[in-house]
Structures are given as C-alpha cells and as structure tokens.
Amino acid sequence: MEHIVTVQDAVTAGAPWMEPTAAELDAIDREMPVILADVELLDAHIVTLDRTPSELDERRIRRARRRALAARVALVNRAAGTDLRGGAA
C-alpha cells in the first residue's frame, strides 16, 4: 500500500503572519455597521423561511433592507469623504 502525503509543511492557526493587521482591523471596524445591518436583514428573512410572511414580517424586512442600504451609503460616503448632501465631510 502506498501512502499519500502532502508536500508542504503543515499550516498552524497560531502563525503570527496569519493575524489580521491593524489596517484590516480598522477596515472591519469601519464596515461593522454594514455587517450588523446585513445580519439584521438576514435574520428578518430567516424568520419567514418556514411560513408565509405576515404584514409585520414584510415591514420588518423592508425596514432591515432600508437600514442595510443606508449603512452601505454611509460607508461609501465616508470613504469618498462626502456627506449625504455631496459636500465635504
């Protein structure tokens, strides 16, 4: 019987080069409102998976969708250095 082995060294999860950099952590912090809004939208959709959405469910989904969109717009505006009215921040 012939054994099949990997050619490269094993990769450990604790390797120092695998840790996020300060810039990556800052990017995550900037994107956190978008992430949380997307999670809220996903939660609203999950609630309705096994049933017909009620009027309250539909309202919750619409509200979550608007929050997710607003969070994305705010992130893009911050990255562009402008506010919602198009002026400088």
C-alpha positions in Angstrom: 0.0 0.0 0.0 1.3 3.4 -0.9 0.9 6.4 1.4 -0.2 9.8 0.1 1.3 12.7 2.0 1.4 16.4 1.5 4.5 18.1 0.1 4.2 21.3 2.0 4.6 22.0 5.8 1.5 21.9 8.0 -0.1 25.3 8.5 -0.9 26.2 12.1 -3.7 28.6 13.0 -1.4 30.4 15.5 1.2 31.5 13.0 2.0 35.2 13.5 1.7 36.1 9.8 -2.0 34.9 9.9 -3.1 37.5 12.4 -5.1 40.5 10.9 -3.1 43.7 10.6 -4.1 47.0 12.2 -5.3 48.2 8.8 -7.5 45.1 8.4 -9.0 45.5 11.8 -9.7 49.2 11.1 -11.5 48.2 7.9 -13.6 45.8 9.8 -14.5 48.5 12.3 -15.5 50.8 9.5 -17.6 48.1 7.9 -19.2 46.9 11.1 -22.5 49.0 10.7 -22.9 47.4 7.3 -22.2 43.9 8.7 -24.7 44.3 11.5 -27.4 45.7 9.2 -26.9 42.8 6.8 -27.2 40.4 9.8 -30.4 42.1 10.8 -31.7 41.7 7.2 -30.7 38.1 7.1 -32.5 37.5 10.5 -35.6 39.0 9.1 -35.5 36.7 6.1 -34.8 33.6 8.2 -37.9 34.2 10.4 -40.0 33.9 7.3 -38.4 30.8 5.8 -41.0 28.3 7.1 -44.1 30.3 6.8 -45.9 32.9 4.7 -44.6 36.4 5.7 -47.2 38.4 7.7 -47.6 42.1 7.2 -45.4 42.6 10.3 -42.7 40.3 8.8 -42.8 42.2 5.5 -42.5 45.5 7.4 -39.5 44.2 9.3 -37.8 43.0 6.1 -38.4 46.4 4.4 -37.1 48.2 7.5 -34.0 46.0 7.6 -33.4 46.4 3.9 -33.5 50.2 4.3 -31.1 50.1 7.2 -28.7 47.9 5.2 -28.9 50.3 2.3 -28.4 53.3 4.5 -25.4 51.7 6.1 -23.8 51.0 2.7 -24.5 54.5 1.6 -22.9 55.9 4.7 -19.8 53.7 4.3 -19.4 54.8 0.7 -19.9 58.4 1.6 -17.3 58.2 4.4 -14.8 56.5 2.0 -15.4 59.3 -0.6 -15.1 62.0 2.1 -18.6 63.4 1.5 -21.8 63.6 3.4 -25.3 62.8 2.0 -25.7 66.2 0.5 -22.5 65.8 -1.5 -20.4 68.3 0.4 -17.0 67.8 2.0 -17.0 66.0 5.4 
